[in-house]
Amino acid sequence: MDDIRISVEDVRRKLSSGEVVHFMDTRNPQAWAESNERLPGAVRVPLADVEEHADQLPRGGTIVAYCT
């Protein structure tokens, strides 16, 4: 996986043009539990566990990892 920063506007452009974009919430379990912010459809994989679960991540599109 390549680590590339992408702006919110770039994500909007991708979505508007019909590109497949998957979202991955990388917050640790405590931060996730303490927040009411959820992005519908996002896969939740804590950052520390991404490599361990790489084979379970969606294929065929851009994966945008985020935390709040």
C-alpha positions as CSV (number, residue, x, y, z in Angstrom):
1,M,0.0,0.0,0.0
2,D,1.2,3.5,-0.8
3,D,0.7,6.2,1.8
4,I,-0.6,9.3,0.0
5,R,-2.3,12.2,1.6
6,I,-5.6,13.2,0.0
7,S,-7.7,16.3,0.7
8,V,-11.4,16.2,1.4
9,E,-12.0,18.1,-1.9
10,D,-10.0,15.3,-3.8
11,V,-12.2,12.7,-2.2
12,R,-15.3,14.6,-3.2
13,R,-14.1,14.8,-6.8
14,K,-13.4,11.1,-6.8
15,L,-16.9,10.3,-5.5
16,S,-18.5,12.8,-7.9
17,S,-16.8,11.3,-10.9
18,G,-18.0,7.8,-9.9
19,E,-14.7,6.4,-8.7
20,V,-14.9,3.7,-6.1
21,V,-13.7,5.0,-2.7
22,H,-13.6,2.9,0.5
23,F,-13.2,4.5,3.9
24,M,-11.3,2.9,6.7
25,D,-11.6,4.3,10.3
26,T,-8.2,3.8,11.9
27,R,-9.0,5.2,15.4
28,N,-8.0,3.0,18.3
29,P,-10.8,1.3,20.2
30,Q,-10.9,3.8,23.0
31,A,-11.1,6.8,20.6
32,W,-13.7,5.1,18.5
33,A,-15.9,4.3,21.6
34,E,-15.7,7.8,22.9
35,S,-16.8,9.4,19.7
36,N,-20.2,9.8,18.1
37,E,-18.7,10.5,14.7
38,R,-19.2,7.6,12.4
39,L,-18.8,7.4,8.6
40,P,-21.5,5.0,7.3
41,G,-20.0,2.1,5.5
42,A,-16.5,2.6,6.8
43,V,-14.4,-0.4,7.7
44,R,-13.0,0.0,11.2
45,V,-9.4,-1.2,11.6
46,P,-7.2,0.4,14.2
47,L,-4.0,1.8,12.7
48,A,-1.9,-0.6,14.7
49,D,-3.7,-3.5,13.1
50,V,-3.9,-2.5,9.5
51,E,-1.0,-4.7,8.3
52,E,-2.5,-7.7,10.1
53,H,-5.9,-7.2,8.4
54,A,-4.6,-6.0,5.0
55,D,-6.1,-9.1,3.3
56,Q,-9.5,-8.2,4.6
57,L,-9.5,-4.6,3.2
58,P,-11.8,-3.8,0.2
59,R,-10.3,-4.2,-3.3
60,G,-11.0,-2.3,-6.4
61,G,-10.8,1.3,-5.6
62,T,-9.1,3.9,-3.4
63,I,-8.9,3.3,0.3
64,V,-9.1,6.5,2.4
65,A,-7.9,5.9,5.9
66,Y,-9.0,8.5,8.5
67,C,-9.2,9.2,12.2
68,T,-10.8,12.1,14.1
